[in-house]
Amino acid sequence: MKKSKIYLLYAFLILLLHSCASLSVANMTSFKMNKIELGMSKEQVTDILGSDYTIAEKRFEGSNEIEVLSYRDHYENDEFYLFVFKNKKLEKWY
């Protein structure tokens, strides 16, 4: 009987700590996204968001280099964000 109460307490604590950690990371991602501004360099964006990205596309349009980075947010609805750079400057994201 006493062991089952201890196991139940451990299960509750693990669940509680796991849910708090997820909220903390989700808020941190939102905080980072709010720092992003158009015209930033690719280096500035990757310094803010980290290096966990995928190069989704890289091409030339005339003399302009277009590069699209993809960041995946596993903590909120498994969404992903695309950042479009033109000549290494952030042109748009969605």
Distance bins in CASP14 RR format, pairs under 12 A and 6 or more apart:
PFRMAT RR
TARGET T0000
AUTHOR 0000-0000-0000
RMODE 2
METHOD distances of the structure
MODEL  1
1 7 0 0 0 0 0 1 0 0 0 0 0
1 8 0 0 0 0 0 1 0 0 0 0 0
2 8 0 0 0 0 0 1 0 0 0 0 0
2 9 0 0 0 0 0 1 0 0 0 0 0
3 9 0 0 0 0 0 1 0 0 0 0 0
3 10 0 0 0 0 0 1 0 0 0 0 0
4 10 0 0 0 0 0 1 0 0 0 0 0
4 11 0 0 0 0 0 1 0 0 0 0 0
5 11 0 0 0 0 0 1 0 0 0 0 0
5 12 0 0 0 0 0 1 0 0 0 0 0
6 12 0 0 0 0 0 1 0 0 0 0 0
6 13 0 0 0 0 0 1 0 0 0 0 0
7 13 0 0 0 0 0 1 0 0 0 0 0
7 14 0 0 0 0 0 1 0 0 0 0 0
8 14 0 0 0 0 0 1 0 0 0 0 0
8 15 0 0 0 0 0 1 0 0 0 0 0
9 15 0 0 0 0 0 1 0 0 0 0 0
9 16 0 0 0 0 0 1 0 0 0 0 0
10 16 0 0 0 0 0 1 0 0 0 0 0
10 17 0 0 0 0 0 1 0 0 0 0 0
11 17 0 0 0 0 0 1 0 0 0 0 0
11 18 0 0 0 0 0 1 0 0 0 0 0
12 18 0 0 0 0 0 1 0 0 0 0 0
12 19 0 0 0 0 0 1 0 0 0 0 0
13 19 0 0 0 0 0 1 0 0 0 0 0
13 20 0 0 0 0 0 1 0 0 0 0 0
14 20 0 0 0 0 0 1 0 0 0 0 0
14 21 0 0 0 0 0 1 0 0 0 0 0
15 21 0 0 0 0 0 1 0 0 0 0 0
15 22 0 0 0 0 0 1 0 0 0 0 0
16 22 0 0 0 0 0 1 0 0 0 0 0
16 23 0 0 0 0 0 1 0 0 0 0 0
17 23 0 0 0 0 0 1 0 0 0 0 0
17 24 0 0 0 0 0 1 0 0 0 0 0
18 24 0 0 0 0 0 1 0 0 0 0 0
18 25 0 0 0 0 0 1 0 0 0 0 0
18 75 0 0 0 0 0 1 0 0 0 0 0
19 25 0 0 0 0 0 1 0 0 0 0 0
19 26 0 0 0 0 0 1 0 0 0 0 0
19 75 0 0 0 0 0 1 0 0 0 0 0
20 26 0 0 0 0 0 1 0 0 0 0 0
20 27 0 0 0 0 0 1 0 0 0 0 0
21 27 0 0 0 0 0 1 0 0 0 0 0
21 28 0 0 0 0 0 1 0 0 0 0 0
21 75 0 0 0 0 1 0 0 0 0 0 0
22 28 0 0 0 0 0 1 0 0 0 0 0
22 29 0 0 0 0 0 1 0 0 0 0 0
22 73 0 0 0 0 0 1 0 0 0 0 0
22 74 0 0 0 0 1 0 0 0 0 0 0
22 75 1 0 1 0 0 0 0 0 0 0 0
22 76 0 0 0 0 1 0 0 0 0 0 0
22 77 0 0 0 0 0 1 0 0 0 0 0
23 29 0 0 0 0 0 1 0 0 0 0 0
23 30 0 0 0 0 0 1 0 0 0 0 0
23 75 0 0 0 0 1 0 0 0 0 0 0
23 76 0 0 0 0 1 0 0 0 0 0 0
24 30 0 0 0 0 0 1 0 0 0 0 0
24 31 0 0 0 0 0 1 0 0 0 0 0
24 75 0 0 0 0 1 0 0 0 0 0 0
25 31 0 0 0 0 0 1 0 0 0 0 0
25 32 0 0 0 0 0 1 0 0 0 0 0
25 73 0 0 0 0 1 0 0 0 0 0 0
25 74 0 0 0 0 1 0 0 0 0 0 0
25 75 1 0 1 0 0 0 0 0 0 0 0
25 76 0 0 0 0 1 0 0 0 0 0 0
26 32 0 0 0 0 0 1 0 0 0 0 0
26 33 0 0 0 0 0 1 0 0 0 0 0
26 73 1 0 0 1 0 0 0 0 0 0 0
26 74 0 0 0 0 1 0 0 0 0 0 0
26 75 1 0 1 0 0 0 0 0 0 0 0
26 76 1 0 1 0 0 0 0 0 0 0 0
26 77 0 0 0 0 1 0 0 0 0 0 0
26 78 0 0 0 0 0 1 0 0 0 0 0
26 79 0 0 0 0 0 1 0 0 0 0 0
27 33 0 0 0 0 0 1 0 0 0 0 0
27 34 0 0 0 0 0 1 0 0 0 0 0
27 73 0 0 0 0 0 1 0 0 0 0 0
27 75 0 0 0 0 1 0 0 0 0 0 0
27 76 0 0 0 0 1 0 0 0 0 0 0
28 34 0 0 0 0 0 1 0 0 0 0 0
28 35 0 0 0 0 0 1 0 0 0 0 0
28 48 0 0 0 0 0 1 0 0 0 0 0
28 49 0 0 0 0 0 1 0 0 0 0 0
28 50 0 0 0 0 0 1 0 0 0 0 0
28 73 0 0 0 0 0 1 0 0 0 0 0
28 75 0 0 0 0 1 0 0 0 0 0 0
28 76 0 0 0 0 0 1 0 0 0 0 0
29 35 0 0 0 0 0 1 0 0 0 0 0
29 36 0 0 0 0 0 1 0 0 0 0 0
29 48 0 0 0 0 0 1 0 0 0 0 0
29 49 0 0 0 0 1 0 0 0 0 0 0
29 50 0 0 0 0 0 1 0 0 0 0 0
29 52 0 0 0 0 0 1 0 0 0 0 0
29 71 0 0 0 0 1 0 0 0 0 0 0
29 72 0 0 0 0 0 1 0 0 0 0 0
29 73 1 0 1 0 0 0 0 0 0 0 0
29 74 0 0 0 0 1 0 0 0 0 0 0
29 75 1 0 0 1 0 0 0 0 0 0 0
29 76 1 0 0 1 0 0 0 0 0 0 0
29 77 0 0 0 0 0 1 0 0 0 0 0
29 79 0 0 0 0 1 0 0 0 0 0 0
29 80 0 0 0 0 0 1 0 0 0 0 0
29 81 0 0 0 0 1 0 0 0 0 0 0
30 36 0 0 0 0 0 1 0 0 0 0 0
30 49 0 0 0 0 0 1 0 0 0 0 0
30 73 0 0 0 0 1 0 0 0 0 0 0
30 75 0 0 0 0 1 0 0 0 0 0 0
30 76 0 0 0 0 1 0 0 0 0 0 0
30 79 0 0 0 0 0 1 0 0 0 0 0
30 81 0 0 0 0 0 1 0 0 0 0 0
31 48 0 0 0 0 1 0 0 0 0 0 0
31 49 0 0 0 0 0 1 0 0 0 0 0
32 44 0 0 0 0 0 1 0 0 0 0 0
32 45 0 0 0 0 1 0 0 0 0 0 0
32 46 0 0 0 0 0 1 0 0 0 0 0
32 47 0 0 0 0 0 1 0 0 0 0 0
32 48 1 0 1 0 0 0 0 0 0 0 0
32 49 1 0 1 0 0 0 0 0 0 0 0
32 50 0 0 0 0 1 0 0 0 0 0 0
32 52 0 0 0 0 0 1 0 0 0 0 0
32 71 0 0 0 0 1 0 0 0 0 0 0
32 73 0 0 0 0 0 1 0 0 0 0 0
32 75 0 0 0 0 0 1 0 0 0 0 0
32 81 0 0 0 0 0 1 0 0 0 0 0
33 45 0 0 0 0 0 1 0 0 0 0 0
33 48 0 0 0 0 1 0 0 0 0 0 0
33 49 1 0 0 1 0 0 0 0 0 0 0
33 71 0 0 0 0 1 0 0 0 0 0 0
33 73 0 0 0 0 1 0 0 0 0 0 0
33 76 0 0 0 0 0 1 0 0 0 0 0
33 79 0 0 0 0 0 1 0 0 0 0 0
33 81 1 0 0 1 0 0 0 0 0 0 0
33 83 0 0 0 0 0 1 0 0 0 0 0
33 93 0 0 0 0 1 0 0 0 0 0 0
33 94 0 0 0 0 0 1 0 0 0 0 0
34 48 0 0 0 0 1 0 0 0 0 0 0
34 49 0 0 0 0 0 1 0 0 0 0 0
35 44 0 0 0 0 1 0 0 0 0 0 0
35 45 0 0 0 0 1 0 0 0 0 0 0
35 47 0 0 0 0 1 0 0 0 0 0 0
35 48 1 0 1 0 0 0 0 0 0 0 0
35 49 0 0 0 0 1 0 0 0 0 0 0
35 50 0 0 0 0 0 1 0 0 0 0 0
35 90 0 0 0 0 0 1 0 0 0 0 0
36 42 0 0 0 0 0 1 0 0 0 0 0
36 44 0 0 0 0 1 0 0 0 0 0 0
36 45 1 0 0 1 0 0 0 0 0 0 0
36 46 0 0 0 0 0 1 0 0 0 0 0
36 47 0 0 0 0 0 1 0 0 0 0 0
36 48 1 0 0 1 0 0 0 0 0 0 0
36 49 1 0 0 1 0 0 0 0 0 0 0
36 50 0 0 0 0 0 1 0 0 0 0 0
36 69 0 0 0 0 0 1 0 0 0 0 0
36 71 0 0 0 0 0 1 0 0 0 0 0
36 81 0 0 0 0 1 0 0 0 0 0 0
36 83 1 0 0 1 0 0 0 0 0 0 0
36 85 0 0 0 0 0 1 0 0 0 0 0
36 90 1 0 0 1 0 0 0 0 0 0 0
36 92 0 0 0 0 0 1 0 0 0 0 0
36 93 1 0 0 1 0 0 0 0 0 0 0
36 94 0 0 0 0 0 1 0 0 0 0 0
37 44 0 0 0 0 1 0 0 0 0 0 0
37 45 0 0 0 0 1 0 0 0 0 0 0
37 48 0 0 0 0 1 0 0 0 0 0 0
37 83 0 0 0 0 0 1 0 0 0 0 0
37 89 0 0 0 0 0 1 0 0 0 0 0
37 90 1 0 0 1 0 0 0 0 0 0 0
37 91 0 0 0 0 0 1 0 0 0 0 0
37 92 0 0 0 0 0 1 0 0 0 0 0
37 93 0 0 0 0 0 1 0 0 0 0 0
38 44 0 0 0 0 0 1 0 0 0 0 0
38 45 0 0 0 0 0 1 0 0 0 0 0
38 83 0 0 0 0 0 1 0 0 0 0 0
38 84 0 0 0 0 0 1 0 0 0 0 0
38 85 0 0 0 0 0 1 0 0 0 0 0
38 86 0 0 0 0 0 1 0 0 0 0 0
38 89 0 0 0 0 1 0 0 0 0 0 0
38 90 1 0 1 0 0 0 0 0 0 0 0
38 91 1 0 0 1 0 0 0 0 0 0 0
38 92 1 0 0 1 0 0 0 0 0 0 0
38 93 0 0 0 0 1 0 0 0 0 0 0
39 45 0 0 0 0 1 0 0 0 0 0 0
39 83 0 0 0 0 0 1 0 0 0 0 0
39 84 0 0 0 0 0 1 0 0 0 0 0
39 85 0 0 0 0 1 0 0 0 0 0 0
39 86 0 0 0 0 1 0 0 0 0 0 0
39 87 0 0 0 0 0 1 0 0 0 0 0
39 88 0 0 0 0 1 0 0 0 0 0 0
39 89 1 0 1 0 0 0 0 0 0 0 0
39 90 1 0 1 0 0 0 0 0 0 0 0
39 91 1 0 0 1 0 0 0 0 0 0 0
39 92 0 0 0 0 1 0 0 0 0 0 0
39 93 0 0 0 0 0 1 0 0 0 0 0
40 46 0 0 0 0 1 0 0 0 0 0 0
40 47 0 0 0 0 1 0 0 0 0 0 0
40 48 0 0 0 0 1 0 0 0 0 0 0
40 49 0 0 0 0 0 1 0 0 0 0 0
40 69 0 0 0 0 0 1 0 0 0 0 0
40 83 0 0 0 0 1 0 0 0 0 0 0
40 85 0 0 0 0 1 0 0 0 0 0 0
40 86 0 0 0 0 0 1 0 0 0 0 0
40 88 0 0 0 0 1 0 0 0 0 0 0
40 89 1 0 0 1 0 0 0 0 0 0 0
40 90 1 0 1 0 0 0 0 0 0 0 0
40 91 0 0 0 0 0 1 0 0 0 0 0
40 92 0 0 0 0 0 1 0 0 0 0 0
40 93 0 0 0 0 0 1 0 0 0 0 0
41 47 0 0 0 0 1 0 0 0 0 0 0
41 48 0 0 0 0 0 1 0 0 0 0 0
41 67 0 0 0 0 0 1 0 0 0 0 0
41 83 0 0 0 0 0 1 0 0 0 0 0
41 85 0 0 0 0 1 0 0 0 0 0 0
41 86 0 0 0 0 0 1 0 0 0 0 0
41 87 0 0 0 0 1 0 0 0 0 0 0
41 88 1 0 1 0 0 0 0 0 0 0 0
41 89 1 0 0 1 0 0 0 0 0 0 0
41 90 1 0 0 1 0 0 0 0 0 0 0
41 91 0 0 0 0 0 1 0 0 0 0 0
42 48 0 0 0 0 0 1 0 0 0 0 0
42 49 0 0 0 0 0 1 0 0 0 0 0
42 50 0 0 0 0 0 1 0 0 0 0 0
42 51 0 0 0 0 0 1 0 0 0 0 0
42 53 0 0 0 0 1 0 0 0 0 0 0
42 55 0 0 0 0 0 1 0 0 0 0 0
42 58 0 0 0 0 0 1 0 0 0 0 0
42 65 0 0 0 0 0 1 0 0 0 0 0
42 66 0 0 0 0 0 1 0 0 0 0 0
42 67 1 0 0 1 0 0 0 0 0 0 0
42 68 0 0 0 0 0 1 0 0 0 0 0
42 69 1 0 0 1 0 0 0 0 0 0 0
42 83 0 0 0 0 1 0 0 0 0 0 0
42 84 0 0 0 0 0 1 0 0 0 0 0
42 85 1 0 1 0 0 0 0 0 0 0 0
42 86 0 0 0 0 0 1 0 0 0 0 0
42 87 0 0 0 0 1 0 0 0 0 0 0
42 88 1 0 1 0 0 0 0 0 0 0 0
42 89 1 0 0 1 0 0 0 0 0 0 0
42 90 1 0 0 1 0 0 0 0 0 0 0
42 91 0 0 0 0 0 1 0 0 0 0 0
42 93 0 0 0 0 0 1 0 0 0 0 0
43 49 0 0 0 0 0 1 0 0 0 0 0
43 50 0 0 0 0 0 1 0 0 0 0 0
43 51 0 0 0 0 0 1 0 0 0 0 0
43 69 0 0 0 0 0 1 0 0 0 0 0
43 85 0 0 0 0 0 1 0 0 0 0 0
43 88 1 0 0 1 0 0 0 0 0 0 0
43 89 0 0 0 0 0 1 0 0 0 0 0
43 90 0 0 0 0 0 1 0 0 0 0 0
44 50 0 0 0 0 0 1 0 0 0 0 0
44 83 0 0 0 0 0 1 0 0 0 0 0
44 85 0 0 0 0 0 1 0 0 0 0 0
44 88 0 0 0 0 1 0 0 0 0 0 0
44 89 0 0 0 0 1 0 0 0 0 0 0
44 90 0 0 0 0 1 0 0 0 0 0 0
45 51 0 0 0 0 0 1 0 0 0 0 0
45 53 0 0 0 0 1 0 0 0 0 0 0
45 67 0 0 0 0 0 1 0 0 0 0 0
45 68 0 0 0 0 0 1 0 0 0 0 0
45 69 1 0 0 1 0 0 0 0 0 0 0
45 71 0 0 0 0 1 0 0 0 0 0 0
45 81 0 0 0 0 0 1 0 0 0 0 0
45 82 0 0 0 0 0 1 0 0 0 0 0
45 83 1 0 0 1 0 0 0 0 0 0 0
45 84 0 0 0 0 0 1 0 0 0 0 0
45 85 1 0 0 1 0 0 0 0 0 0 0
45 88 0 0 0 0 1 0 0 0 0 0 0
45 89 0 0 0 0 1 0 0 0 0 0 0
45 90 1 0 1 0 0 0 0 0 0 0 0
45 91 0 0 0 0 0 1 0 0 0 0 0
45 93 0 0 0 0 1 0 0 0 0 0 0
46 52 0 0 0 0 1 0 0 0 0 0 0
46 53 1 0 0 1 0 0 0 0 0 0 0
46 55 0 0 0 0 0 1 0 0 0 0 0
46 67 0 0 0 0 0 1 0 0 0 0 0
46 69 1 0 0 1 0 0 0 0 0 0 0
46 71 0 0 0 0 1 0 0 0 0 0 0
46 83 0 0 0 0 1 0 0 0 0 0 0
46 85 0 0 0 0 0 1 0 0 0 0 0
46 88 0 0 0 0 0 1 0 0 0 0 0
46 90 0 0 0 0 0 1 0 0 0 0 0
47 53 0 0 0 0 0 1 0 0 0 0 0
48 71 0 0 0 0 0 1 0 0 0 0 0
48 83 0 0 0 0 0 1 0 0 0 0 0
48 90 0 0 0 0 0 1 0 0 0 0 0
48 93 0 0 0 0 0 1 0 0 0 0 0
49 69 0 0 0 0 1 0 0 0 0 0 0
49 70 0 0 0 0 0 1 0 0 0 0 0
49 71 1 0 1 0 0 0 0 0 0 0 0
49 72 0 0 0 0 0 1 0 0 0 0 0
49 73 0 0 0 0 0 1 0 0 0 0 0
49 81 0 0 0 0 1 0 0 0 0 0 0
49 83 0 0 0 0 1 0 0 0 0 0 0
49 90 0 0 0 0 0 1 0 0 0 0 0
49 93 0 0 0 0 0 1 0 0 0 0 0
50 69 0 0 0 0 0 1 0 0 0 0 0
50 71 0 0 0 0 1 0 0 0 0 0 0
50 83 0 0 0 0 0 1 0 0 0 0 0
51 69 0 0 0 0 0 1 0 0 0 0 0
51 71 0 0 0 0 0 1 0 0 0 0 0
52 69 0 0 0 0 0 1 0 0 0 0 0
52 70 0 0 0 0 0 1 0 0 0 0 0
52 71 1 0 0 1 0 0 0 0 0 0 0
52 72 1 0 0 1 0 0 0 0 0 0 0
52 73 0 0 0 0 0 1 0 0 0 0 0
52 74 0 0 0 0 1 0 0 0 0 0 0
52 80 0 0 0 0 0 1 0 0 0 0 0
52 81 0 0 0 0 0 1 0 0 0 0 0
53 67 0 0 0 0 0 1 0 0 0 0 0
53 68 0 0 0 0 1 0 0 0 0 0 0
53 69 1 0 1 0 0 0 0 0 0 0 0
53 70 1 0 0 1 0 0 0 0 0 0 0
53 71 1 0 1 0 0 0 0 0 0 0 0
53 72 0 0 0 0 1 0 0 0 0 0 0
53 73 0 0 0 0 0 1 0 0 0 0 0
53 80 0 0 0 0 1 0 0 0 0 0 0
53 81 0 0 0 0 1 0 0 0 0 0 0
53 82 0 0 0 0 0 1 0 0 0 0 0
53 83 0 0 0 0 1 0 0 0 0 0 0
53 85 0 0 0 0 0 1 0 0 0 0 0
53 93 0 0 0 0 0 1 0 0 0 0 0
54 67 0 0 0 0 0 1 0 0 0 0 0
54 68 0 0 0 0 1 0 0 0 0 0 0
54 69 1 0 0 1 0 0 0 0 0 0 0
54 70 1 0 1 0 0 0 0 0 0 0 0
54 71 0 0 0 0 1 0 0 0 0 0 0
54 72 1 0 0 1 0 0 0 0 0 0 0
54 80 0 0 0 0 1 0 0 0 0 0 0
54 81 0 0 0 0 0 1 0 0 0 0 0
54 82 0 0 0 0 0 1 0 0 0 0 0
54 83 0 0 0 0 0 1 0 0 0 0 0
55 66 0 0 0 0 0 1 0 0 0 0 0
55 67 1 0 0 1 0 0 0 0 0 0 0
55 68 1 0 0 1 0 0 0 0 0 0 0
55 69 1 0 0 1 0 0 0 0 0 0 0
55 70 1 0 0 1 0 0 0 0 0 0 0
55 71 0 0 0 0 0 1 0 0 0 0 0
55 82 0 0 0 0 0 1 0 0 0 0 0
55 83 0 0 0 0 0 1 0 0 0 0 0
55 84 0 0 0 0 0 1 0 0 0 0 0
55 85 0 0 0 0 0 1 0 0 0 0 0
56 66 0 0 0 0 0 1 0 0 0 0 0
56 67 0 0 0 0 1 0 0 0 0 0 0
56 68 1 0 1 0 0 0 0 0 0 0 0
56 69 1 0 0 1 0 0 0 0 0 0 0
56 70 1 0 1 0 0 0 0 0 0 0 0
56 71 0 0 0 0 1 0 0 0 0 0 0
56 72 0 0 0 0 0 1 0 0 0 0 0
56 80 0 0 0 0 1 0 0 0 0 0 0
56 81 0 0 0 0 0 1 0 0 0 0 0
56 82 1 0 0 1 0 0 0 0 0 0 0
56 83 0 0 0 0 1 0 0 0 0 0 0
56 84 0 0 0 0 1 0 0 0 0 0 0
56 85 0 0 0 0 0 1 0 0 0 0 0
56 93 0 0 0 0 0 1 0 0 0 0 0
56 94 0 0 0 0 0 1 0 0 0 0 0
57 65 0 0 0 0 0 1 0 0 0 0 0
57 66 1 0 0 1 0 0 0 0 0 0 0
57 67 1 0 0 1 0 0 0 0 0 0 0
57 68 1 0 1 0 0 0 0 0 0 0 0
57 69 0 0 0 0 1 0 0 0 0 0 0
57 70 0 0 0 0 1 0 0 0 0 0 0
57 82 0 0 0 0 1 0 0 0 0 0 0
57 83 0 0 0 0 0 1 0 0 0 0 0
57 84 0 0 0 0 1 0 0 0 0 0 0
57 85 0 0 0 0 0 1 0 0 0 0 0
58 64 0 0 0 0 0 1 0 0 0 0 0
58 65 1 0 0 1 0 0 0 0 0 0 0
58 66 1 0 0 1 0 0 0 0 0 0 0
58 67 1 0 1 0 0 0 0 0 0 0 0
58 68 1 0 0 1 0 0 0 0 0 0 0
58 69 0 0 0 0 1 0 0 0 0 0 0
58 70 0 0 0 0 0 1 0 0 0 0 0
58 84 0 0 0 0 0 1 0 0 0 0 0
58 85 0 0 0 0 1 0 0 0 0 0 0
58 86 0 0 0 0 0 1 0 0 0 0 0
58 88 0 0 0 0 0 1 0 0 0 0 0
59 65 1 0 0 1 0 0 0 0 0 0 0
59 66 1 0 1 0 0 0 0 0 0 0 0
59 67 0 0 0 0 1 0 0 0 0 0 0
59 68 0 0 0 0 1 0 0 0 0 0 0
59 84 0 0 0 0 0 1 0 0 0 0 0
59 85 0 0 0 0 0 1 0 0 0 0 0
59 86 0 0 0 0 0 1 0 0 0 0 0
60 66 1 0 0 1 0 0 0 0 0 0 0
60 67 0 0 0 0 0 1 0 0 0 0 0
60 86 0 0 0 0 0 1 0 0 0 0 0
60 87 0 0 0 0 0 1 0 0 0 0 0
61 67 0 0 0 0 0 1 0 0 0 0 0
61 84 0 0 0 0 0 1 0 0 0 0 0
61 86 0 0 0 0 1 0 0 0 0 0 0
61 87 0 0 0 0 0 1 0 0 0 0 0
61 91 0 0 0 0 0 1 0 0 0 0 0
62 86 0 0 0 0 0 1 0 0 0 0 0
62 87 0 0 0 0 0 1 0 0 0 0 0
63 86 0 0 0 0 0 1 0 0 0 0 0
63 87 0 0 0 0 1 0 0 0 0 0 0
64 84 0 0 0 0 0 1 0 0 0 0 0
64 85 0 0 0 0 0 1 0 0 0 0 0
64 86 1 0 1 0 0 0 0 0 0 0 0
64 87 1 0 1 0 0 0 0 0 0 0 0
64 88 0 0 0 0 0 1 0 0 0 0 0
64 89 0 0 0 0 0 1 0 0 0 0 0
64 91 0 0 0 0 1 0 0 0 0 0 0
65 84 0 0 0 0 0 1 0 0 0 0 0
65 85 1 0 0 1 0 0 0 0 0 0 0
65 86 1 0 0 1 0 0 0 0 0 0 0
65 87 1 0 1 0 0 0 0 0 0 0 0
65 88 1 0 0 1 0 0 0 0 0 0 0
65 89 0 0 0 0 0 1 0 0 0 0 0
65 91 0 0 0 0 0 1 0 0 0 0 0
66 82 0 0 0 0 0 1 0 0 0 0 0
66 83 0 0 0 0 0 1 0 0 0 0 0
66 84 1 0 0 1 0 0 0 0 0 0 0
66 85 1 0 0 1 0 0 0 0 0 0 0
66 86 1 0 1 0 0 0 0 0 0 0 0
66 87 0 0 0 0 1 0 0 0 0 0 0
66 88 0 0 0 0 0 1 0 0 0 0 0
66 89 0 0 0 0 0 1 0 0 0 0 0
66 90 0 0 0 0 0 1 0 0 0 0 0
66 91 0 0 0 0 1 0 0 0 0 0 0
66 92 0 0 0 0 0 1 0 0 0 0 0
67 82 0 0 0 0 0 1 0 0 0 0 0
67 83 0 0 0 0 1 0 0 0 0 0 0
67 84 1 0 0 1 0 0 0 0 0 0 0
67 85 1 0 1 0 0 0 0 0 0 0 0
67 86 0 0 0 0 1 0 0 0 0 0 0
67 87 0 0 0 0 1 0 0 0 0 0 0
67 88 1 0 0 1 0 0 0 0 0 0 0
67 89 0 0 0 0 0 1 0 0 0 0 0
67 90 0 0 0 0 0 1 0 0 0 0 0
67 91 0 0 0 0 0 1 0 0 0 0 0
68 80 0 0 0 0 0 1 0 0 0 0 0
68 81 0 0 0 0 0 1 0 0 0 0 0
68 82 1 0 1 0 0 0 0 0 0 0 0
68 83 1 0 0 1 0 0 0 0 0 0 0
68 84 1 0 1 0 0 0 0 0 0 0 0
68 85 1 0 0 1 0 0 0 0 0 0 0
68 86 0 0 0 0 0 1 0 0 0 0 0
68 90 0 0 0 0 0 1 0 0 0 0 0
68 91 0 0 0 0 1 0 0 0 0 0 0
68 92 0 0 0 0 1 0 0 0 0 0 0
68 93 0 0 0 0 1 0 0 0 0 0 0
68 94 0 0 0 0 0 1 0 0 0 0 0
69 80 0 0 0 0 0 1 0 0 0 0 0
69 81 0 0 0 0 1 0 0 0 0 0 0
69 82 1 0 0 1 0 0 0 0 0 0 0
69 83 1 0 1 0 0 0 0 0 0 0 0
69 84 0 0 0 0 1 0 0 0 0 0 0
69 85 1 0 0 1 0 0 0 0 0 0 0
69 88 0 0 0 0 0 1 0 0 0 0 0
69 90 0 0 0 0 1 0 0 0 0 0 0
69 91 0 0 0 0 0 1 0 0 0 0 0
69 92 0 0 0 0 0 1 0 0 0 0 0
69 93 0 0 0 0 1 0 0 0 0 0 0
70 79 0 0 0 0 0 1 0 0 0 0 0
70 80 1 0 1 0 0 0 0 0 0 0 0
70 81 1 0 0 1 0 0 0 0 0 0 0
70 82 1 0 1 0 0 0 0 0 0 0 0
70 83 1 0 0 1 0 0 0 0 0 0 0
70 84 0 0 0 0 0 1 0 0 0 0 0
70 93 0 0 0 0 0 1 0 0 0 0 0
70 94 0 0 0 0 0 1 0 0 0 0 0
71 79 0 0 0 0 1 0 0 0 0 0 0
71 80 1 0 0 1 0 0 0 0 0 0 0
71 81 1 0 1 0 0 0 0 0 0 0 0
71 82 0 0 0 0 1 0 0 0 0 0 0
71 83 1 0 0 1 0 0 0 0 0 0 0
71 93 0 0 0 0 1 0 0 0 0 0 0
71 94 0 0 0 0 0 1 0 0 0 0 0
72 78 1 0 0 1 0 0 0 0 0 0 0
72 79 1 0 0 1 0 0 0 0 0 0 0
72 80 1 0 1 0 0 0 0 0 0 0 0
72 81 1 0 0 1 0 0 0 0 0 0 0
72 82 0 0 0 0 0 1 0 0 0 0 0
73 79 1 0 1 0 0 0 0 0 0 0 0
73 80 1 0 0 1 0 0 0 0 0 0 0
73 81 1 0 0 1 0 0 0 0 0 0 0
74 80 0 0 0 0 1 0 0 0 0 0 0
79 94 0 0 0 0 0 1 0 0 0 0 0
80 93 0 0 0 0 0 1 0 0 0 0 0
80 94 0 0 0 0 0 1 0 0 0 0 0
81 90 0 0 0 0 0 1 0 0 0 0 0
81 92 0 0 0 0 0 1 0 0 0 0 0
81 93 1 0 0 1 0 0 0 0 0 0 0
81 94 1 0 0 1 0 0 0 0 0 0 0
82 90 0 0 0 0 0 1 0 0 0 0 0
82 91 0 0 0 0 0 1 0 0 0 0 0
82 92 0 0 0 0 1 0 0 0 0 0 0
82 93 1 0 0 1 0 0 0 0 0 0 0
82 94 1 0 1 0 0 0 0 0 0 0 0
83 89 0 0 0 0 0 1 0 0 0 0 0
83 90 1 0 0 1 0 0 0 0 0 0 0
83 91 0 0 0 0 1 0 0 0 0 0 0
83 92 0 0 0 0 1 0 0 0 0 0 0
83 93 1 0 1 0 0 0 0 0 0 0 0
83 94 0 0 0 0 1 0 0 0 0 0 0
84 90 1 0 0 1 0 0 0 0 0 0 0
84 91 1 0 1 0 0 0 0 0 0 0 0
84 92 1 0 1 0 0 0 0 0 0 0 0
84 93 1 0 0 1 0 0 0 0 0 0 0
84 94 0 0 0 0 1 0 0 0 0 0 0
85 91 1 0 0 1 0 0 0 0 0 0 0
85 92 0 0 0 0 1 0 0 0 0 0 0
85 93 0 0 0 0 1 0 0 0 0 0 0
86 92 0 0 0 0 1 0 0 0 0 0 0
END
